[in-house]
Amino acid sequence: MNGLGTAARSDGAADGDTVELQYSLEFGLERRAKARLLGVNTDETYGRPPGHPGRLAGEQQAAFTRSWLAAAHQDRREPWPLIVEFNGFDKYGRDLVVIRRRAGGPSLNEALVGAFPGVAVPSRHHQPP
């Protein structure tokens, strides 16, 4: 499955770089998983006091991710509006992914880095131990 595109939809985002996905595995089978965006590391929102600059940045990044996913889900006729490229797992067992809209355009990963250049990290930092 590495690097292959799988149809999916999102159940939401925990933060800017971690999303809840539901994959279509064909034949009516589905799989739910937490996924980490490959090559992206957004600011943390948890454990930081309100008003902390890192928390504010993380909230903006999470809002961007949620908005991007919501836009992908606007066409209600398309039950699987996302294509997810799976690239292994991180140390927490989350899928490492690149998420694209079936309709085209830049991936969520690329869009986040374009909007917030400081969140880009080399992909090797997300490889399994």
Chimera marker file (.cmm) of the C-alpha trace (Angstrom):
<marker_set name="trace">
<marker id="1" x="0.000" y="0.000" z="0.000" r="1" g="1" b="0" radius="0.5"/>
<marker id="2" x="2.993" y="2.363" z="0.326" r="1" g="1" b="0" radius="0.5"/>
<marker id="3" x="2.656" y="5.362" z="-1.963" r="1" g="1" b="0" radius="0.5"/>
<marker id="4" x="-0.606" y="4.147" z="-3.489" r="1" g="1" b="0" radius="0.5"/>
<marker id="5" x="-3.653" y="6.381" z="-3.534" r="1" g="1" b="0" radius="0.5"/>
<marker id="6" x="-6.671" y="5.232" z="-1.536" r="1" g="1" b="0" radius="0.5"/>
<marker id="7" x="-10.079" y="6.895" z="-1.612" r="1" g="1" b="0" radius="0.5"/>
<marker id="8" x="-10.969" y="8.477" z="1.711" r="1" g="1" b="0" radius="0.5"/>
<marker id="9" x="-12.970" y="11.076" z="3.575" r="1" g="1" b="0" radius="0.5"/>
<marker id="10" x="-12.115" y="12.988" z="6.711" r="1" g="1" b="0" radius="0.5"/>
<marker id="11" x="-13.860" y="12.857" z="10.055" r="1" g="1" b="0" radius="0.5"/>
<marker id="12" x="-12.037" y="16.004" z="11.202" r="1" g="1" b="0" radius="0.5"/>
<marker id="13" x="-8.665" y="17.238" z="12.354" r="1" g="1" b="0" radius="0.5"/>
<marker id="14" x="-7.154" y="16.942" z="15.821" r="1" g="1" b="0" radius="0.5"/>
<marker id="15" x="-4.754" y="19.748" z="14.923" r="1" g="1" b="0" radius="0.5"/>
<marker id="16" x="-2.984" y="21.137" z="11.865" r="1" g="1" b="0" radius="0.5"/>
<marker id="17" x="-1.004" y="18.002" z="11.039" r="1" g="1" b="0" radius="0.5"/>
<marker id="18" x="-3.140" y="15.173" z="12.454" r="1" g="1" b="0" radius="0.5"/>
<marker id="19" x="-6.439" y="14.187" z="10.855" r="1" g="1" b="0" radius="0.5"/>
<marker id="20" x="-9.056" y="11.503" z="11.293" r="1" g="1" b="0" radius="0.5"/>
<marker id="21" x="-9.583" y="9.541" z="8.086" r="1" g="1" b="0" radius="0.5"/>
<marker id="22" x="-11.984" y="6.921" z="6.870" r="1" g="1" b="0" radius="0.5"/>
<marker id="23" x="-10.586" y="4.884" z="3.990" r="1" g="1" b="0" radius="0.5"/>
<marker id="24" x="-12.593" y="3.020" z="1.366" r="1" g="1" b="0" radius="0.5"/>
<marker id="25" x="-11.092" y="-0.438" z="1.038" r="1" g="1" b="0" radius="0.5"/>
<marker id="26" x="-13.493" y="-1.499" z="-1.731" r="1" g="1" b="0" radius="0.5"/>
<marker id="27" x="-16.245" y="-4.101" z="-1.507" r="1" g="1" b="0" radius="0.5"/>
<marker id="28" x="-18.002" y="-2.041" z="1.178" r="1" g="1" b="0" radius="0.5"/>
<marker id="29" x="-15.088" y="-2.319" z="3.619" r="1" g="1" b="0" radius="0.5"/>
<marker id="30" x="-13.821" y="0.770" z="5.411" r="1" g="1" b="0" radius="0.5"/>
<marker id="31" x="-10.982" y="1.565" z="7.796" r="1" g="1" b="0" radius="0.5"/>
<marker id="32" x="-10.765" y="4.445" z="10.276" r="1" g="1" b="0" radius="0.5"/>
<marker id="33" x="-7.373" y="5.784" z="11.309" r="1" g="1" b="0" radius="0.5"/>
<marker id="34" x="-5.522" y="8.757" z="12.690" r="1" g="1" b="0" radius="0.5"/>
<marker id="35" x="-3.121" y="10.106" z="10.123" r="1" g="1" b="0" radius="0.5"/>
<marker id="36" x="-0.116" y="12.403" z="10.330" r="1" g="1" b="0" radius="0.5"/>
<marker id="37" x="0.666" y="14.627" z="7.365" r="1" g="1" b="0" radius="0.5"/>
<marker id="38" x="4.033" y="13.690" z="5.911" r="1" g="1" b="0" radius="0.5"/>
<marker id="39" x="6.607" y="16.484" z="5.862" r="1" g="1" b="0" radius="0.5"/>
<marker id="40" x="4.543" y="18.814" z="8.060" r="1" g="1" b="0" radius="0.5"/>
<marker id="41" x="4.865" y="19.723" z="11.744" r="1" g="1" b="0" radius="0.5"/>
<marker id="42" x="2.384" y="22.349" z="12.942" r="1" g="1" b="0" radius="0.5"/>
<marker id="43" x="2.467" y="24.140" z="16.281" r="1" g="1" b="0" radius="0.5"/>
<marker id="44" x="0.900" y="22.409" z="19.290" r="1" g="1" b="0" radius="0.5"/>
<marker id="45" x="-2.311" y="23.751" z="20.785" r="1" g="1" b="0" radius="0.5"/>
<marker id="46" x="-2.609" y="21.399" z="23.752" r="1" g="1" b="0" radius="0.5"/>
<marker id="47" x="-0.750" y="22.091" z="26.978" r="1" g="1" b="0" radius="0.5"/>
<marker id="48" x="-0.188" y="25.740" z="26.174" r="1" g="1" b="0" radius="0.5"/>
<marker id="49" x="-2.051" y="28.566" z="27.907" r="1" g="1" b="0" radius="0.5"/>
<marker id="50" x="-4.580" y="30.677" z="25.978" r="1" g="1" b="0" radius="0.5"/>
<marker id="51" x="-2.836" y="33.530" z="24.215" r="1" g="1" b="0" radius="0.5"/>
<marker id="52" x="0.517" y="31.704" z="23.966" r="1" g="1" b="0" radius="0.5"/>
<marker id="53" x="2.015" y="32.518" z="20.532" r="1" g="1" b="0" radius="0.5"/>
<marker id="54" x="2.605" y="28.851" z="19.718" r="1" g="1" b="0" radius="0.5"/>
<marker id="55" x="-0.952" y="27.958" z="20.639" r="1" g="1" b="0" radius="0.5"/>
<marker id="56" x="-2.334" y="30.812" z="18.517" r="1" g="1" b="0" radius="0.5"/>
<marker id="57" x="-0.229" y="29.686" z="15.553" r="1" g="1" b="0" radius="0.5"/>
<marker id="58" x="-1.376" y="26.084" z="16.067" r="1" g="1" b="0" radius="0.5"/>
<marker id="59" x="-5.013" y="27.159" z="16.160" r="1" g="1" b="0" radius="0.5"/>
<marker id="60" x="-4.579" y="29.046" z="12.869" r="1" g="1" b="0" radius="0.5"/>
<marker id="61" x="-2.907" y="26.035" z="11.274" r="1" g="1" b="0" radius="0.5"/>
<marker id="62" x="-5.626" y="23.672" z="12.546" r="1" g="1" b="0" radius="0.5"/>
<marker id="63" x="-8.316" y="26.015" z="11.205" r="1" g="1" b="0" radius="0.5"/>
<marker id="64" x="-6.568" y="25.982" z="7.817" r="1" g="1" b="0" radius="0.5"/>
<marker id="65" x="-6.530" y="22.171" z="7.776" r="1" g="1" b="0" radius="0.5"/>
<marker id="66" x="-10.210" y="21.951" z="8.759" r="1" g="1" b="0" radius="0.5"/>
<marker id="67" x="-11.157" y="24.503" z="6.106" r="1" g="1" b="0" radius="0.5"/>
<marker id="68" x="-9.192" y="22.667" z="3.387" r="1" g="1" b="0" radius="0.5"/>
<marker id="69" x="-10.875" y="19.378" z="4.314" r="1" g="1" b="0" radius="0.5"/>
<marker id="70" x="-14.335" y="20.988" z="4.471" r="1" g="1" b="0" radius="0.5"/>
<marker id="71" x="-13.862" y="22.422" z="0.970" r="1" g="1" b="0" radius="0.5"/>
<marker id="72" x="-12.999" y="18.940" z="-0.313" r="1" g="1" b="0" radius="0.5"/>
<marker id="73" x="-16.237" y="17.585" z="1.164" r="1" g="1" b="0" radius="0.5"/>
<marker id="74" x="-18.554" y="20.219" z="-0.364" r="1" g="1" b="0" radius="0.5"/>
<marker id="75" x="-19.745" y="18.011" z="-3.229" r="1" g="1" b="0" radius="0.5"/>
<marker id="76" x="-22.142" y="15.678" z="-1.416" r="1" g="1" b="0" radius="0.5"/>
<marker id="77" x="-22.408" y="13.472" z="-4.532" r="1" g="1" b="0" radius="0.5"/>
<marker id="78" x="-18.799" y="12.339" z="-4.006" r="1" g="1" b="0" radius="0.5"/>
<marker id="79" x="-18.688" y="10.070" z="-0.933" r="1" g="1" b="0" radius="0.5"/>
<marker id="80" x="-14.875" y="9.700" z="-1.094" r="1" g="1" b="0" radius="0.5"/>
<marker id="81" x="-13.539" y="13.182" z="-1.996" r="1" g="1" b="0" radius="0.5"/>
<marker id="82" x="-9.936" y="12.547" z="-0.921" r="1" g="1" b="0" radius="0.5"/>
<marker id="83" x="-7.080" y="10.495" z="-2.315" r="1" g="1" b="0" radius="0.5"/>
<marker id="84" x="-4.589" y="9.475" z="0.370" r="1" g="1" b="0" radius="0.5"/>
<marker id="85" x="-1.051" y="8.331" z="-0.378" r="1" g="1" b="0" radius="0.5"/>
<marker id="86" x="0.031" y="6.068" z="2.481" r="1" g="1" b="0" radius="0.5"/>
<marker id="87" x="3.716" y="6.098" z="3.460" r="1" g="1" b="0" radius="0.5"/>
<marker id="88" x="4.036" y="3.885" z="6.533" r="1" g="1" b="0" radius="0.5"/>
<marker id="89" x="3.449" y="4.699" z="10.174" r="1" g="1" b="0" radius="0.5"/>
<marker id="90" x="4.963" y="7.060" z="12.746" r="1" g="1" b="0" radius="0.5"/>
<marker id="91" x="6.108" y="6.019" z="16.217" r="1" g="1" b="0" radius="0.5"/>
<marker id="92" x="2.576" y="6.559" z="17.565" r="1" g="1" b="0" radius="0.5"/>
<marker id="93" x="0.996" y="4.213" z="15.015" r="1" g="1" b="0" radius="0.5"/>
<marker id="94" x="-0.551" y="6.998" z="12.943" r="1" g="1" b="0" radius="0.5"/>
<marker id="95" x="-0.597" y="6.592" z="9.171" r="1" g="1" b="0" radius="0.5"/>
<marker id="96" x="1.923" y="8.875" z="7.439" r="1" g="1" b="0" radius="0.5"/>
<marker id="97" x="0.080" y="10.399" z="4.510" r="1" g="1" b="0" radius="0.5"/>
<marker id="98" x="-0.131" y="12.903" z="1.700" r="1" g="1" b="0" radius="0.5"/>
<marker id="99" x="-3.751" y="13.983" z="1.188" r="1" g="1" b="0" radius="0.5"/>
<marker id="100" x="-5.085" y="15.230" z="-2.139" r="1" g="1" b="0" radius="0.5"/>
<marker id="101" x="-8.531" y="16.290" z="-3.279" r="1" g="1" b="0" radius="0.5"/>
<marker id="102" x="-10.063" y="14.046" z="-5.899" r="1" g="1" b="0" radius="0.5"/>
<marker id="103" x="-10.996" y="17.272" z="-7.725" r="1" g="1" b="0" radius="0.5"/>
<marker id="104" x="-7.294" y="18.169" z="-8.091" r="1" g="1" b="0" radius="0.5"/>
<marker id="105" x="-5.063" y="20.966" z="-6.908" r="1" g="1" b="0" radius="0.5"/>
<marker id="106" x="-2.205" y="20.951" z="-4.412" r="1" g="1" b="0" radius="0.5"/>
<marker id="107" x="-2.136" y="18.403" z="-1.621" r="1" g="1" b="0" radius="0.5"/>
<marker id="108" x="-3.102" y="19.448" z="1.901" r="1" g="1" b="0" radius="0.5"/>
<marker id="109" x="0.551" y="18.972" z="2.812" r="1" g="1" b="0" radius="0.5"/>
<marker id="110" x="1.667" y="21.403" z="0.080" r="1" g="1" b="0" radius="0.5"/>
<marker id="111" x="-1.091" y="23.886" z="0.883" r="1" g="1" b="0" radius="0.5"/>
<marker id="112" x="-0.151" y="23.973" z="4.583" r="1" g="1" b="0" radius="0.5"/>
<marker id="113" x="3.524" y="24.553" z="3.791" r="1" g="1" b="0" radius="0.5"/>
<marker id="114" x="2.546" y="27.243" z="1.293" r="1" g="1" b="0" radius="0.5"/>
<marker id="115" x="0.420" y="29.061" z="3.869" r="1" g="1" b="0" radius="0.5"/>
<marker id="116" x="2.787" y="28.462" z="6.818" r="1" g="1" b="0" radius="0.5"/>
<marker id="117" x="6.340" y="27.873" z="5.487" r="1" g="1" b="0" radius="0.5"/>
<marker id="118" x="7.714" y="27.255" z="8.980" r="1" g="1" b="0" radius="0.5"/>
<marker id="119" x="5.779" y="23.975" z="9.302" r="1" g="1" b="0" radius="0.5"/>
<marker id="120" x="7.809" y="22.188" z="6.610" r="1" g="1" b="0" radius="0.5"/>
<marker id="121" x="10.100" y="19.405" z="7.817" r="1" g="1" b="0" radius="0.5"/>
<marker id="122" x="12.146" y="16.866" z="5.872" r="1" g="1" b="0" radius="0.5"/>
<marker id="123" x="10.158" y="13.667" z="5.349" r="1" g="1" b="0" radius="0.5"/>
<marker id="124" x="12.857" y="11.552" z="6.962" r="1" g="1" b="0" radius="0.5"/>
<marker id="125" x="11.817" y="12.965" z="10.367" r="1" g="1" b="0" radius="0.5"/>
<marker id="126" x="8.533" y="11.119" z="10.060" r="1" g="1" b="0" radius="0.5"/>
<marker id="127" x="9.864" y="7.710" z="9.142" r="1" g="1" b="0" radius="0.5"/>
<marker id="128" x="9.303" y="4.743" z="11.441" r="1" g="1" b="0" radius="0.5"/>
<marker id="129" x="12.089" y="4.049" z="13.991" r="1" g="1" b="0" radius="0.5"/>
<link id1="1" id2="2" r="1" g="1" b="0" radius="0.2"/>
<link id1="2" id2="3" r="1" g="1" b="0" radius="0.2"/>
<link id1="3" id2="4" r="1" g="1" b="0" radius="0.2"/>
<link id1="4" id2="5" r="1" g="1" b="0" radius="0.2"/>
<link id1="5" id2="6" r="1" g="1" b="0" radius="0.2"/>
<link id1="6" id2="7" r="1" g="1" b="0" radius="0.2"/>
<link id1="7" id2="8" r="1" g="1" b="0" radius="0.2"/>
<link id1="8" id2="9" r="1" g="1" b="0" radius="0.2"/>
<link id1="9" id2="10" r="1" g="1" b="0" radius="0.2"/>
<link id1="10" id2="11" r="1" g="1" b="0" radius="0.2"/>
<link id1="11" id2="12" r="1" g="1" b="0" radius="0.2"/>
<link id1="12" id2="13" r="1" g="1" b="0" radius="0.2"/>
<link id1="13" id2="14" r="1" g="1" b="0" radius="0.2"/>
<link id1="14" id2="15" r="1" g="1" b="0" radius="0.2"/>
<link id1="15" id2="16" r="1" g="1" b="0" radius="0.2"/>
<link id1="16" id2="17" r="1" g="1" b="0" radius="0.2"/>
<link id1="17" id2="18" r="1" g="1" b="0" radius="0.2"/>
<link id1="18" id2="19" r="1" g="1" b="0" radius="0.2"/>
<link id1="19" id2="20" r="1" g="1" b="0" radius="0.2"/>
<link id1="20" id2="21" r="1" g="1" b="0" radius="0.2"/>
<link id1="21" id2="22" r="1" g="1" b="0" radius="0.2"/>
<link id1="22" id2="23" r="1" g="1" b="0" radius="0.2"/>
<link id1="23" id2="24" r="1" g="1" b="0" radius="0.2"/>
<link id1="24" id2="25" r="1" g="1" b="0" radius="0.2"/>
<link id1="25" id2="26" r="1" g="1" b="0" radius="0.2"/>
<link id1="26" id2="27" r="1" g="1" b="0" radius="0.2"/>
<link id1="27" id2="28" r="1" g="1" b="0" radius="0.2"/>
<link id1="28" id2="29" r="1" g="1" b="0" radius="0.2"/>
<link id1="29" id2="30" r="1" g="1" b="0" radius="0.2"/>
<link id1="30" id2="31" r="1" g="1" b="0" radius="0.2"/>
<link id1="31" id2="32" r="1" g="1" b="0" radius="0.2"/>
<link id1="32" id2="33" r="1" g="1" b="0" radius="0.2"/>
<link id1="33" id2="34" r="1" g="1" b="0" radius="0.2"/>
<link id1="34" id2="35" r="1" g="1" b="0" radius="0.2"/>
<link id1="35" id2="36" r="1" g="1" b="0" radius="0.2"/>
<link id1="36" id2="37" r="1" g="1" b="0" radius="0.2"/>
<link id1="37" id2="38" r="1" g="1" b="0" radius="0.2"/>
<link id1="38" id2="39" r="1" g="1" b="0" radius="0.2"/>
<link id1="39" id2="40" r="1" g="1" b="0" radius="0.2"/>
<link id1="40" id2="41" r="1" g="1" b="0" radius="0.2"/>
<link id1="41" id2="42" r="1" g="1" b="0" radius="0.2"/>
<link id1="42" id2="43" r="1" g="1" b="0" radius="0.2"/>
<link id1="43" id2="44" r="1" g="1" b="0" radius="0.2"/>
<link id1="44" id2="45" r="1" g="1" b="0" radius="0.2"/>
<link id1="45" id2="46" r="1" g="1" b="0" radius="0.2"/>
<link id1="46" id2="47" r="1" g="1" b="0" radius="0.2"/>
<link id1="47" id2="48" r="1" g="1" b="0" radius="0.2"/>
<link id1="48" id2="49" r="1" g="1" b="0" radius="0.2"/>
<link id1="49" id2="50" r="1" g="1" b="0" radius="0.2"/>
<link id1="50" id2="51" r="1" g="1" b="0" radius="0.2"/>
<link id1="51" id2="52" r="1" g="1" b="0" radius="0.2"/>
<link id1="52" id2="53" r="1" g="1" b="0" radius="0.2"/>
<link id1="53" id2="54" r="1" g="1" b="0" radius="0.2"/>
<link id1="54" id2="55" r="1" g="1" b="0" radius="0.2"/>
<link id1="55" id2="56" r="1" g="1" b="0" radius="0.2"/>
<link id1="56" id2="57" r="1" g="1" b="0" radius="0.2"/>
<link id1="57" id2="58" r="1" g="1" b="0" radius="0.2"/>
<link id1="58" id2="59" r="1" g="1" b="0" radius="0.2"/>
<link id1="59" id2="60" r="1" g="1" b="0" radius="0.2"/>
<link id1="60" id2="61" r="1" g="1" b="0" radius="0.2"/>
<link id1="61" id2="62" r="1" g="1" b="0" radius="0.2"/>
<link id1="62" id2="63" r="1" g="1" b="0" radius="0.2"/>
<link id1="63" id2="64" r="1" g="1" b="0" radius="0.2"/>
<link id1="64" id2="65" r="1" g="1" b="0" radius="0.2"/>
<link id1="65" id2="66" r="1" g="1" b="0" radius="0.2"/>
<link id1="66" id2="67" r="1" g="1" b="0" radius="0.2"/>
<link id1="67" id2="68" r="1" g="1" b="0" radius="0.2"/>
<link id1="68" id2="69" r="1" g="1" b="0" radius="0.2"/>
<link id1="69" id2="70" r="1" g="1" b="0" radius="0.2"/>
<link id1="70" id2="71" r="1" g="1" b="0" radius="0.2"/>
<link id1="71" id2="72" r="1" g="1" b="0" radius="0.2"/>
<link id1="72" id2="73" r="1" g="1" b="0" radius="0.2"/>
<link id1="73" id2="74" r="1" g="1" b="0" radius="0.2"/>
<link id1="74" id2="75" r="1" g="1" b="0" radius="0.2"/>
<link id1="75" id2="76" r="1" g="1" b="0" radius="0.2"/>
<link id1="76" id2="77" r="1" g="1" b="0" radius="0.2"/>
<link id1="77" id2="78" r="1" g="1" b="0" radius="0.2"/>
<link id1="78" id2="79" r="1" g="1" b="0" radius="0.2"/>
<link id1="79" id2="80" r="1" g="1" b="0" radius="0.2"/>
<link id1="80" id2="81" r="1" g="1" b="0" radius="0.2"/>
<link id1="81" id2="82" r="1" g="1" b="0" radius="0.2"/>
<link id1="82" id2="83" r="1" g="1" b="0" radius="0.2"/>
<link id1="83" id2="84" r="1" g="1" b="0" radius="0.2"/>
<link id1="84" id2="85" r="1" g="1" b="0" radius="0.2"/>
<link id1="85" id2="86" r="1" g="1" b="0" radius="0.2"/>
<link id1="86" id2="87" r="1" g="1" b="0" radius="0.2"/>
<link id1="87" id2="88" r="1" g="1" b="0" radius="0.2"/>
<link id1="88" id2="89" r="1" g="1" b="0" radius="0.2"/>
<link id1="89" id2="90" r="1" g="1" b="0" radius="0.2"/>
<link id1="90" id2="91" r="1" g="1" b="0" radius="0.2"/>
<link id1="91" id2="92" r="1" g="1" b="0" radius="0.2"/>
<link id1="92" id2="93" r="1" g="1" b="0" radius="0.2"/>
<link id1="93" id2="94" r="1" g="1" b="0" radius="0.2"/>
<link id1="94" id2="95" r="1" g="1" b="0" radius="0.2"/>
<link id1="95" id2="96" r="1" g="1" b="0" radius="0.2"/>
<link id1="96" id2="97" r="1" g="1" b="0" radius="0.2"/>
<link id1="97" id2="98" r="1" g="1" b="0" radius="0.2"/>
<link id1="98" id2="99" r="1" g="1" b="0" radius="0.2"/>
<link id1="99" id2="100" r="1" g="1" b="0" radius="0.2"/>
<link id1="100" id2="101" r="1" g="1" b="0" radius="0.2"/>
<link id1="101" id2="102" r="1" g="1" b="0" radius="0.2"/>
<link id1="102" id2="103" r="1" g="1" b="0" radius="0.2"/>
<link id1="103" id2="104" r="1" g="1" b="0" radius="0.2"/>
<link id1="104" id2="105" r="1" g="1" b="0" radius="0.2"/>
<link id1="105" id2="106" r="1" g="1" b="0" radius="0.2"/>
<link id1="106" id2="107" r="1" g="1" b="0" radius="0.2"/>
<link id1="107" id2="108" r="1" g="1" b="0" radius="0.2"/>
<link id1="108" id2="109" r="1" g="1" b="0" radius="0.2"/>
<link id1="109" id2="110" r="1" g="1" b="0" radius="0.2"/>
<link id1="110" id2="111" r="1" g="1" b="0" radius="0.2"/>
<link id1="111" id2="112" r="1" g="1" b="0" radius="0.2"/>
<link id1="112" id2="113" r="1" g="1" b="0" radius="0.2"/>
<link id1="113" id2="114" r="1" g="1" b="0" radius="0.2"/>
<link id1="114" id2="115" r="1" g="1" b="0" radius="0.2"/>
<link id1="115" id2="116" r="1" g="1" b="0" radius="0.2"/>
<link id1="116" id2="117" r="1" g="1" b="0" radius="0.2"/>
<link id1="117" id2="118" r="1" g="1" b="0" radius="0.2"/>
<link id1="118" id2="119" r="1" g="1" b="0" radius="0.2"/>
<link id1="119" id2="120" r="1" g="1" b="0" radius="0.2"/>
<link id1="120" id2="121" r="1" g="1" b="0" radius="0.2"/>
<link id1="121" id2="122" r="1" g="1" b="0" radius="0.2"/>
<link id1="122" id2="123" r="1" g="1" b="0" radius="0.2"/>
<link id1="123" id2="124" r="1" g="1" b="0" radius="0.2"/>
<link id1="124" id2="125" r="1" g="1" b="0" radius="0.2"/>
<link id1="125" id2="126" r="1" g="1" b="0" radius="0.2"/>
<link id1="126" id2="127" r="1" g="1" b="0" radius="0.2"/>
<link id1="127" id2="128" r="1" g="1" b="0" radius="0.2"/>
<link id1="128" id2="129" r="1" g="1" b="0" radius="0.2"/>
</marker_set>
